[in-house]
Amino acid sequence: MHVSYTAQTGDNSAAIEGVSFALAAGETLGVLGESGSGKSTLASTLLRVLPANGRIEKGAVHFKGQDILLAKPGELEKIRGERIALLHDIGKVGIPDAILRKPARLDPDEYALMKKHP
């Protein structure tokens, strides 16, 4: 995946270069990194919610046999939130560390707790 942003001056700045990963069924990916490292850009790209000045230079996002970057808006709405989600700064809203470290799927009680803190 390669993503860039265009500044008001017209200059392009690379935000993500060469990111690639694959997940098996049932796996969960958490992305950690320093401020400005591209975490939010990566998630926004996966969900196709980049700001107007963001541009996907090249790459694909395959999910359940479909390239999300080519999906129609209605198809995207079925995926966003249910199957792929972006959680900003969840550590700052009191979600227990045990949930953040848990490698398996969340049980219904944990999911309910997370939904209370969008």
N, CA, C and O atoms as a GROMACS GRO file, in nm:
protein
  472
    1MET      N    1   0.085  -0.117   0.000
    1MET     CA    2   0.000   0.000   0.000
    1MET      C    3   0.090   0.123   0.000
    1MET      O    4   0.187   0.131   0.075
    2HIS      N    5   0.056   0.217  -0.083
    2HIS     CA    6   0.125   0.347  -0.090
    2HIS      C    7   0.018   0.457  -0.087
    2HIS      O    8  -0.071   0.460  -0.172
    3VAL      N    9   0.029   0.546   0.011
    3VAL     CA   10  -0.069   0.654   0.028
    3VAL      C   11   0.006   0.785   0.046
    3VAL      O   12   0.109   0.790   0.113
    4SER      N   13  -0.047   0.892  -0.014
    4SER     CA   14   0.015   1.024   0.000
    4SER      C   15  -0.092   1.128   0.030
    4SER      O   16  -0.211   1.105   0.011
    5TYR      N   17  -0.045   1.243   0.078
    5TYR     CA   18  -0.132   1.358   0.101
    5TYR      C   19  -0.081   1.474   0.018
    5TYR      O   20   0.040   1.490   0.000
    6THR      N   21  -0.173   1.556  -0.031
    6THR     CA   22  -0.138   1.676  -0.105
    6THR      C   23  -0.160   1.797  -0.015
    6THR      O   24  -0.270   1.817   0.036
    7ALA      N   25  -0.056   1.876   0.004
    7ALA     CA   26  -0.065   1.997   0.086
    7ALA      C   27  -0.135   2.107   0.006
    7ALA      O   28  -0.153   2.095  -0.115
    8GLN      N   29  -0.175   2.215   0.074
    8GLN     CA   30  -0.240   2.327   0.007
    8GLN      C   31  -0.147   2.390  -0.097
    8GLN      O   32  -0.194   2.453  -0.192
    9THR      N   33  -0.018   2.372  -0.080
    9THR     CA   34   0.080   2.425  -0.177
    9THR      C   35   0.085   2.341  -0.303
    9THR      O   36   0.145   2.382  -0.403
   10GLY      N   37   0.023   2.223  -0.299
   10GLY     CA   38   0.027   2.132  -0.413
   10GLY      C   39   0.135   2.026  -0.401
   10GLY      O   40   0.141   1.934  -0.483
   11ASP      N   41   0.218   2.036  -0.299
   11ASP     CA   42   0.323   1.937  -0.277
   11ASP      C   43   0.264   1.807  -0.225
   11ASP      O   44   0.173   1.808  -0.142
   12ASN      N   45   0.316   1.693  -0.274
   12ASN     CA   46   0.274   1.562  -0.226
   12ASN      C   47   0.373   1.512  -0.122
   12ASN      O   48   0.493   1.533  -0.132
   13SER      N   49   0.318   1.445  -0.022
   13SER     CA   50   0.400   1.389   0.085
   13SER      C   51   0.357   1.245   0.107
   13SER      O   52   0.239   1.218   0.132
   14ALA      N   53   0.452   1.152   0.098
   14ALA     CA   54   0.419   1.010   0.120
   14ALA      C   55   0.386   0.989   0.267
   14ALA      O   56   0.459   1.035   0.355
   15ALA      N   57   0.276   0.919   0.293
   15ALA     CA   58   0.236   0.888   0.430
   15ALA      C   59   0.259   0.740   0.461
   15ALA      O   60   0.296   0.705   0.573
   16ILE      N   61   0.237   0.656   0.363
   16ILE     CA   62   0.258   0.511   0.377
   16ILE      C   63   0.328   0.463   0.251
   16ILE      O   64   0.286   0.495   0.140
   17GLU      N   65   0.433   0.388   0.271
   17GLU     CA   66   0.506   0.333   0.156
   17GLU      C   67   0.535   0.185   0.180
   17GLU      O   68   0.610   0.150   0.272
   18GLY      N   69   0.476   0.100   0.099
   18GLY     CA   70   0.509  -0.042   0.101
   18GLY      C   71   0.454  -0.122   0.217
   18GLY      O   72   0.513  -0.223   0.254
   19VAL      N   73   0.343  -0.081   0.276
   19VAL     CA   74   0.283  -0.159   0.385
   19VAL      C   75   0.207  -0.276   0.326
   19VAL      O   76   0.131  -0.260   0.230
   20SER      N   77   0.228  -0.393   0.384
   20SER     CA   78   0.161  -0.513   0.337
   20SER      C   79   0.144  -0.609   0.455
   20SER      O   80   0.236  -0.627   0.534
   21PHE      N   81   0.028  -0.669   0.466
   21PHE     CA   82   0.006  -0.771   0.568
   21PHE      C   83  -0.113  -0.857   0.527
   21PHE      O   84  -0.193  -0.818   0.442
   22ALA      N   85  -0.122  -0.975   0.588
   22ALA     CA   86  -0.232  -1.067   0.562
   22ALA      C   87  -0.276  -1.126   0.695
   22ALA      O   88  -0.194  -1.156   0.781
   23LEU      N   89  -0.406  -1.143   0.709
   23LEU     CA   90  -0.462  -1.203   0.830
   23LEU      C   91  -0.541  -1.327   0.792
   23LEU      O   92  -0.613  -1.328   0.692
   24ALA      N   93  -0.527  -1.430   0.872
   24ALA     CA   94  -0.607  -1.551   0.852
   24ALA      C   95  -0.743  -1.529   0.918
   24ALA      O   96  -0.760  -1.438   1.000
   25ALA      N   97  -0.839  -1.612   0.883
   25ALA     CA   98  -0.973  -1.602   0.941
   25ALA      C   99  -0.964  -1.607   1.093
   25ALA      O  100  -0.896  -1.692   1.149
   26GLY      N  101  -1.034  -1.513   1.160
   26GLY     CA  102  -1.037  -1.508   1.305
   26GLY      C  103  -0.924  -1.430   1.369
   26GLY      O  104  -0.927  -1.406   1.489
   27GLU      N  105  -0.825  -1.390   1.292
   27GLU     CA  106  -0.714  -1.312   1.347
   27GLU      C  107  -0.752  -1.165   1.358
   27GLU      O  108  -0.838  -1.116   1.284
   28THR      N  109  -0.688  -1.097   1.450
   28THR     CA  110  -0.710  -0.955   1.472
   28THR      C  111  -0.575  -0.885   1.462
   28THR      O  112  -0.474  -0.938   1.508
   29LEU      N  113  -0.575  -0.767   1.403
   29LEU     CA  114  -0.451  -0.690   1.391
   29LEU      C  115  -0.466  -0.561   1.469
   29LEU      O  116  -0.563  -0.487   1.452
   30GLY      N  117  -0.370  -0.534   1.554
   30GLY     CA  118  -0.361  -0.406   1.624
   30GLY      C  119  -0.239  -0.334   1.571
   30GLY      O  120  -0.134  -0.395   1.552
   31VAL      N  121  -0.251  -0.205   1.547
   31VAL     CA  122  -0.140  -0.126   1.492
   31VAL      C  123  -0.098  -0.025   1.596
   31VAL      O  124  -0.178   0.058   1.640
   32LEU      N  125   0.028  -0.031   1.635
   32LEU     CA  126   0.084   0.060   1.734
   32LEU      C  127   0.201   0.135   1.671
   32LEU      O  128   0.269   0.082   1.584
   33GLY      N  129   0.222   0.258   1.714
   33GLY     CA  130   0.335   0.334   1.664
   33GLY      C  131   0.334   0.475   1.718
   33GLY      O  132   0.239   0.519   1.782
   34GLU      N  133   0.442   0.543   1.691
   34GLU     CA  134   0.456   0.681   1.736
   34GLU      C  135   0.358   0.772   1.664
   34GLU      O  136   0.305   0.738   1.559
   35SER      N  137   0.336   0.887   1.722
   35SER     CA  138   0.252   0.989   1.659
   35SER      C  139   0.309   1.023   1.522
   35SER      O  140   0.429   1.046   1.507
   36GLY      N  141   0.221   1.027   1.422
   36GLY     CA  142   0.265   1.062   1.287
   36GLY      C  143   0.325   0.948   1.208
   36GLY      O  144   0.379   0.969   1.099
   37SER      N  145   0.316   0.826   1.261
   37SER     CA  146   0.378   0.712   1.191
   37SER      C  147   0.290   0.651   1.083
   37SER      O  148   0.336   0.564   1.009
   38GLY      N  149   0.164   0.694   1.073
   38GLY     CA  150   0.078   0.645   0.966
   38GLY      C  151  -0.031   0.549   1.009
   38GLY      O  152  -0.099   0.492   0.924
   39LYS      N  153  -0.049   0.530   1.138
   39LYS     CA  154  -0.151   0.436   1.188
   39LYS      C  155  -0.291   0.476   1.141
   39LYS      O  156  -0.364   0.394   1.086
   40SER      N  157  -0.327   0.600   1.164
   40SER     CA  158  -0.462   0.646   1.125
   40SER      C  159  -0.478   0.648   0.974
   40SER      O  160  -0.586   0.618   0.923
   41THR      N  161  -0.373   0.683   0.903
   41THR     CA  162  -0.378   0.680   0.757
   41THR      C  163  -0.401   0.538   0.707
   41THR      O  164  -0.480   0.516   0.615
   42LEU      N  165  -0.332   0.442   0.767
   42LEU     CA  166  -0.351   0.302   0.728
   42LEU      C  167  -0.495   0.260   0.752
   42LEU      O  168  -0.559   0.204   0.662
   43ALA      N  169  -0.547   0.286   0.871
   43ALA     CA  170  -0.685   0.246   0.902
   43ALA      C  171  -0.785   0.319   0.813
   43ALA      O  172  -0.881   0.258   0.766
   44SER      N  173  -0.763   0.447   0.789
   44SER     CA  174  -0.853   0.524   0.702
   44SER      C  175  -0.850   0.471   0.560
   44SER      O  176  -0.951   0.473   0.491
   45THR      N  177  -0.734   0.424   0.516
   45THR     CA  178  -0.723   0.365   0.383
   45THR      C  179  -0.800   0.235   0.376
   45THR      O  180  -0.873   0.210   0.280
   46LEU      N  181  -0.784   0.150   0.479
   46LEU     CA  182  -0.854   0.022   0.481
   46LEU      C  183  -1.006   0.040   0.476
   46LEU      O  184  -1.077  -0.039   0.415
   47LEU      N  185  -1.053   0.145   0.542
   47LEU     CA  186  -1.197   0.173   0.546
   47LEU      C  187  -1.242   0.266   0.434
   47LEU      O  188  -1.362   0.293   0.420
   48ARG      N  189  -1.148   0.313   0.357
   48ARG     CA  190  -1.172   0.407   0.247
   48ARG      C  191  -1.241   0.534   0.296
   48ARG      O  192  -1.342   0.578   0.240
   49VAL      N  193  -1.183   0.592   0.400
   49VAL     CA  194  -1.235   0.718   0.454
   49VAL      C  195  -1.123   0.822   0.466
   49VAL      O  196  -1.121   0.901   0.560
   50LEU      N  197  -1.030   0.821   0.373
   50LEU     CA  198  -0.923   0.920   0.371
   50LEU      C  199  -0.981   1.059   0.351
   50LEU      O  200  -1.084   1.074   0.286
   51PRO      N  201  -0.916   1.161   0.407
   51PRO     CA  202  -0.963   1.297   0.379
   51PRO      C  203  -0.945   1.331   0.231
   51PRO      O  204  -0.877   1.259   0.158
   52ALA      N  205  -1.006   1.439   0.188
   52ALA     CA  206  -1.005   1.477   0.046
   52ALA      C  207  -0.865   1.491  -0.011
   52ALA      O  208  -0.845   1.467  -0.130
   53ASN      N  209  -0.767   1.530   0.070
   53ASN     CA  210  -0.632   1.548   0.018
   53ASN      C  211  -0.549   1.420   0.025
   53ASN      O  212  -0.431   1.421  -0.011
   54GLY      N  213  -0.609   1.309   0.070
   54GLY     CA  214  -0.540   1.181   0.073
   54GLY      C  215  -0.561   1.105  -0.056
   54GLY      O  216  -0.668   1.110  -0.116
   55ARG      N  217  -0.457   1.034  -0.098
   55ARG     CA  218  -0.466   0.960  -0.225
   55ARG      C  219  -0.396   0.826  -0.213
   55ARG      O  220  -0.282   0.818  -0.168
   56ILE      N  221  -0.465   0.721  -0.253
   56ILE     CA  222  -0.404   0.589  -0.258
   56ILE      C  223  -0.328   0.580  -0.390
   56ILE      O  224  -0.389   0.575  -0.497
   57GLU      N  225  -0.198   0.577  -0.381
   57GLU     CA  226  -0.112   0.575  -0.500
   57GLU      C  227  -0.114   0.439  -0.568
   57GLU      O  228  -0.125   0.429  -0.690
   58LYS      N  229  -0.103   0.334  -0.487
   58LYS     CA  230  -0.113   0.198  -0.541
   58LYS      C  231  -0.139   0.102  -0.427
   58LYS      O  232  -0.109   0.130  -0.311
   59GLY      N  233  -0.196  -0.010  -0.462
   59GLY     CA  234  -0.225  -0.112  -0.363
   59GLY      C  235  -0.366  -0.163  -0.376
   59GLY      O  236  -0.444  -0.117  -0.458
   60ALA      N  237  -0.397  -0.260  -0.293
   60ALA     CA  238  -0.529  -0.321  -0.289
   60ALA      C  239  -0.558  -0.362  -0.146
   60ALA      O  240  -0.466  -0.384  -0.067
   61VAL      N  241  -0.685  -0.371  -0.112
   61VAL     CA  242  -0.729  -0.416   0.019
   61VAL      C  243  -0.828  -0.529  -0.005
   61VAL      O  244  -0.945  -0.505  -0.033
   62HIS      N  245  -0.780  -0.651   0.007
   62HIS     CA  246  -0.866  -0.767  -0.018
   62HIS      C  247  -0.928  -0.814   0.112
   62HIS      O  248  -0.858  -0.841   0.210
   63PHE      N  249  -1.060  -0.823   0.112
   63PHE     CA  250  -1.134  -0.869   0.229
   63PHE      C  251  -1.245  -0.961   0.182
   63PHE      O  252  -1.332  -0.919   0.105
   64LYS      N  253  -1.242  -1.084   0.227
   64LYS     CA  254  -1.344  -1.183   0.189
   64LYS      C  255  -1.358  -1.193   0.037
   64LYS      O  256  -1.469  -1.201  -0.015
   65GLY      N  257  -1.245  -1.193  -0.033
   65GLY     CA  258  -1.244  -1.209  -0.178
   65GLY      C  259  -1.279  -1.086  -0.258
   65GLY      O  260  -1.293  -1.094  -0.380
   66GLN      N  261  -1.292  -0.972  -0.193
   66GLN     CA  262  -1.331  -0.848  -0.261
   66GLN      C  263  -1.226  -0.740  -0.234
   66GLN      O  264  -1.176  -0.729  -0.122
   67ASP      N  265  -1.194  -0.662  -0.335
   67ASP     CA  266  -1.104  -0.548  -0.316
   67ASP      C  267  -1.188  -0.431  -0.266
   67ASP      O  268  -1.268  -0.374  -0.341
   68ILE      N  269  -1.171  -0.395  -0.140
   68ILE     CA  270  -1.249  -0.288  -0.079
   68ILE      C  271  -1.229  -0.155  -0.150
   68ILE      O  272  -1.320  -0.071  -0.153
   69LEU      N  273  -1.113  -0.136  -0.208
   69LEU     CA  274  -1.087  -0.009  -0.277
   69LEU      C  275  -1.174   0.007  -0.402
   69LEU      O  276  -1.188   0.117  -0.454
   70LEU      N  277  -1.231  -0.103  -0.450
   70LEU     CA  278  -1.318  -0.099  -0.567
   70LEU      C  279  -1.466  -0.116  -0.530
   70LEU      O  280  -1.552  -0.113  -0.617
   71ALA      N  281  -1.494  -0.134  -0.401
   71ALA     CA  282  -1.632  -0.161  -0.356
   71ALA      C  283  -1.721  -0.039  -0.370
   71ALA      O  284  -1.674   0.075  -0.361
   72LYS      N  285  -1.849  -0.064  -0.390
   72LYS     CA  286  -1.950   0.042  -0.396
   72LYS      C  287  -1.982   0.087  -0.253
   72LYS      O  288  -1.963   0.011  -0.158
   73PRO      N  289  -2.031   0.211  -0.237
   73PRO     CA  290  -2.061   0.263  -0.102
   73PRO      C  291  -2.149   0.172  -0.017
   73PRO      O  292  -2.122   0.155   0.102
   74GLY      N  293  -2.251   0.114  -0.074
   74GLY     CA  294  -2.339   0.024   0.002
   74GLY      C  295  -2.266  -0.099   0.053
   74GLY      O  296  -2.293  -0.147   0.163
   75GLU      N  297  -2.175  -0.151  -0.028
   75GLU     CA  298  -2.097  -0.267   0.013
   75GLU      C  299  -2.003  -0.230   0.128
   75GLU      O  300  -1.982  -0.309   0.220
   76LEU      N  301  -1.947  -0.110   0.121
   76LEU     CA  302  -1.857  -0.063   0.226
   76LEU      C  303  -1.929  -0.050   0.359
   76LEU      O  304  -1.873  -0.083   0.464
   77GLU      N  305  -2.051  -0.001   0.357
   77GLU     CA  306  -2.127   0.018   0.481
   77GLU      C  307  -2.152  -0.114   0.552
   77GLU      O  308  -2.162  -0.117   0.675
   78LYS      N  309  -2.162  -0.222   0.478
   78LYS     CA  310  -2.183  -0.354   0.538
   78LYS      C  311  -2.056  -0.404   0.608
   78LYS      O  312  -2.063  -0.486   0.699
   79ILE      N  313  -1.943  -0.353   0.566
   79ILE     CA  314  -1.814  -0.398   0.621
   79ILE      C  315  -1.769  -0.309   0.738
   79ILE      O  316  -1.721  -0.359   0.839
   80ARG      N  317  -1.785  -0.178   0.723
   80ARG     CA  318  -1.737  -0.083   0.824
   80ARG      C  319  -1.808  -0.104   0.958
   80ARG      O  320  -1.931  -0.111   0.964
   81GLY      N  321  -1.730  -0.113   1.062
   81GLY     CA  322  -1.784  -0.127   1.196
   81GLY      C  323  -1.817  -0.270   1.234
   81GLY      O  324  -1.792  -0.311   1.348
   82GLU      N  325  -1.873  -0.346   1.141
   82GLU     CA  326  -1.907  -0.485   1.169
   82GLU      C  327  -1.786  -0.576   1.155
   82GLU      O  328  -1.763  -0.662   1.241
   83ARG      N  329  -1.709  -0.558   1.050
   83ARG     CA  330  -1.597  -0.648   1.020
   83ARG      C  331  -1.461  -0.579   1.031
   83ARG      O  332  -1.362  -0.643   1.066
   84ILE      N  333  -1.456  -0.450   1.001
   84ILE     CA  334  -1.333  -0.372   1.010
   84ILE      C  335  -1.368  -0.242   1.080
   84ILE      O  336  -1.467  -0.177   1.046
   85ALA      N  337  -1.287  -0.203   1.178
   85ALA     CA  338  -1.319  -0.082   1.254
   85ALA      C  339  -1.192  -0.006   1.289
   85ALA      O  340  -1.083  -0.063   1.294
   86LEU      N  341  -1.209   0.122   1.313
   86LEU     CA  342  -1.101   0.210   1.357
   86LEU      C  343  -1.138   0.262   1.494
   86LEU      O  344  -1.240   0.329   1.511
   87LEU      N  345  -1.055   0.233   1.593
   87LEU     CA  346  -1.076   0.280   1.730
   87LEU      C  347  -0.965   0.378   1.764
   87LEU      O  348  -0.849   0.338   1.775
   88HIS      N  349  -0.999   0.505   1.779
   88HIS     CA  350  -0.899   0.608   1.811
   88HIS      C  351  -0.877   0.615   1.961
   88HIS      O  352  -0.973   0.622   2.038
   89ASP      N  353  -0.752   0.614   2.004
   89ASP     CA  354  -0.714   0.642   2.142
   89ASP      C  355  -0.797   0.567   2.245
   89ASP      O  356  -0.842   0.626   2.343
   90ILE      N  357  -0.819   0.438   2.224
   90ILE     CA  358  -0.904   0.363   2.315
   90ILE      C  359  -0.843   0.350   2.454
   90ILE      O  360  -0.916   0.329   2.551
   91GLY      N  361  -0.713   0.360   2.466
   91GLY     CA  362  -0.650   0.352   2.596
   91GLY      C  363  -0.682   0.472   2.684
   91GLY      O  364  -0.664   0.466   2.805
   92LYS      N  365  -0.728   0.581   2.625
   92LYS     CA  366  -0.755   0.703   2.700
   92LYS      C  367  -0.895   0.710   2.758
   92LYS      O  368  -0.926   0.802   2.833
   93VAL      N  369  -0.981   0.614   2.726
   93VAL     CA  370  -1.120   0.620   2.772
   93VAL      C  371  -1.152   0.514   2.876
   93VAL      O  372  -1.269   0.487   2.903
   94GLY      N  373  -1.050   0.454   2.935
   94GLY     CA  374  -1.072   0.362   3.045
   94GLY      C  375  -1.102   0.220   3.007
   94GLY      O  376  -1.154   0.145   3.091
   95ILE      N  377  -1.073   0.177   2.887
   95ILE     CA  378  -1.092   0.037   2.851
   95ILE      C  379  -0.978  -0.041   2.917
   95ILE      O  380  -0.862  -0.005   2.899
   96PRO      N  381  -1.010  -0.145   2.992
   96PRO     CA  382  -0.906  -0.218   3.065
   96PRO      C  383  -0.796  -0.272   2.972
   96PRO      O  384  -0.822  -0.317   2.860
   97ASP      N  385  -0.673  -0.267   3.024
   97ASP     CA  386  -0.559  -0.317   2.947
   97ASP      C  387  -0.576  -0.462   2.905
   97ASP      O  388  -0.526  -0.503   2.800
   98ALA      N  389  -0.647  -0.542   2.985
   98ALA     CA  390  -0.666  -0.682   2.951
   98ALA      C  391  -0.738  -0.698   2.818
   98ALA      O  392  -0.709  -0.790   2.742
   99ILE      N  393  -0.831  -0.609   2.789
   99ILE     CA  394  -0.902  -0.615   2.661
   99ILE      C  395  -0.806  -0.580   2.548
   99ILE      O  396  -0.807  -0.643   2.442
  100LEU      N  397  -0.724  -0.478   2.570
  100LEU     CA  398  -0.632  -0.434   2.466
  100LEU      C  399  -0.528  -0.541   2.435
  100LEU      O  400  -0.482  -0.551   2.321
  101ARG      N  401  -0.490  -0.620   2.534
  101ARG     CA  402  -0.386  -0.722   2.515
  101ARG      C  403  -0.443  -0.854   2.468
  101ARG      O  404  -0.368  -0.939   2.420
  102LYS      N  405  -0.572  -0.873   2.480
  102LYS     CA  406  -0.632  -1.002   2.451
  102LYS      C  407  -0.621  -1.036   2.302
  102LYS      O  408  -0.672  -0.961   2.219
  103PRO      N  409  -0.554  -1.146   2.267
  103PRO     CA  410  -0.536  -1.180   2.126
  103PRO      C  411  -0.657  -1.246   2.060
  103PRO      O  412  -0.667  -1.248   1.938
  104ALA      N  413  -0.748  -1.299   2.140
  104ALA     CA  414  -0.864  -1.370   2.084
  104ALA      C  415  -0.979  -1.272   2.058
  104ALA      O  416  -0.967  -1.152   2.083
  105ARG      N  417  -1.088  -1.325   2.010
  105ARG     CA  418  -1.207  -1.242   1.986
  105ARG      C  419  -1.263  -1.192   2.119
  105ARG      O  420  -1.248  -1.257   2.222
  106LEU      N  421  -1.327  -1.078   2.115
  106LEU     CA  422  -1.390  -1.022   2.234
  106LEU      C  423  -1.518  -1.098   2.265
  106LEU      O  424  -1.593  -1.136   2.175
  107ASP      N  425  -1.543  -1.120   2.395
  107ASP     CA  426  -1.672  -1.180   2.430
  107ASP      C  427  -1.778  -1.069   2.430
  107ASP      O  428  -1.742  -0.952   2.426
  108PRO      N  429  -1.905  -1.103   2.435
  108PRO     CA  430  -2.011  -1.001   2.425
  108PRO      C  431  -2.002  -0.891   2.530
  108PRO      O  432  -2.032  -0.775   2.499
  109ASP      N  433  -1.961  -0.922   2.654
  109ASP     CA  434  -1.949  -0.819   2.757
  109ASP      C  435  -1.838  -0.720   2.724
  109ASP      O  436  -1.856  -0.599   2.742
  110GLU      N  437  -1.726  -0.770   2.674
  110GLU     CA  438  -1.616  -0.681   2.637
  110GLU      C  439  -1.656  -0.594   2.518
  110GLU      O  440  -1.623  -0.475   2.514
  111TYR      N  441  -1.726  -0.653   2.421
  111TYR     CA  442  -1.771  -0.576   2.306
  111TYR      C  443  -1.866  -0.464   2.350
  111TYR      O  444  -1.858  -0.352   2.300
  112ALA      N  445  -1.957  -0.495   2.442
  112ALA     CA  446  -2.051  -0.396   2.492
  112ALA      C  447  -1.976  -0.281   2.559
  112ALA      O  448  -2.013  -0.165   2.542
  113LEU      N  449  -1.872  -0.313   2.636
  113LEU     CA  450  -1.792  -0.211   2.700
  113LEU      C  451  -1.726  -0.119   2.597
  113LEU      O  452  -1.725   0.003   2.613
  114MET      N  453  -1.672  -0.178   2.491
  114MET     CA  454  -1.606  -0.099   2.388
  114MET      C  455  -1.705  -0.011   2.313
  114MET      O  456  -1.671   0.101   2.275
  115LYS      N  457  -1.828  -0.060   2.292
  115LYS     CA  458  -1.927   0.020   2.222
  115LYS      C  459  -1.968   0.143   2.303
  115LYS      O  460  -2.011   0.244   2.246
  116LYS      N  461  -1.956   0.136   2.436
  116LYS     CA  462  -1.989   0.251   2.520
  116LYS      C  463  -1.886   0.362   2.507
  116LYS      O  464  -1.913   0.476   2.544
  117HIS      N  465  -1.769   0.330   2.454
  117HIS     CA  466  -1.659   0.427   2.444
  117HIS      C  467  -1.611   0.438   2.300
  117HIS      O  468  -1.500   0.394   2.270
  118PRO      N  469  -1.692   0.494   2.210
  118PRO     CA  470  -1.653   0.501   2.067
  118PRO      C  471  -1.534   0.593   2.045
  118PRO      O  472  -1.489   0.610   1.932
   0.00000   0.00000   0.00000
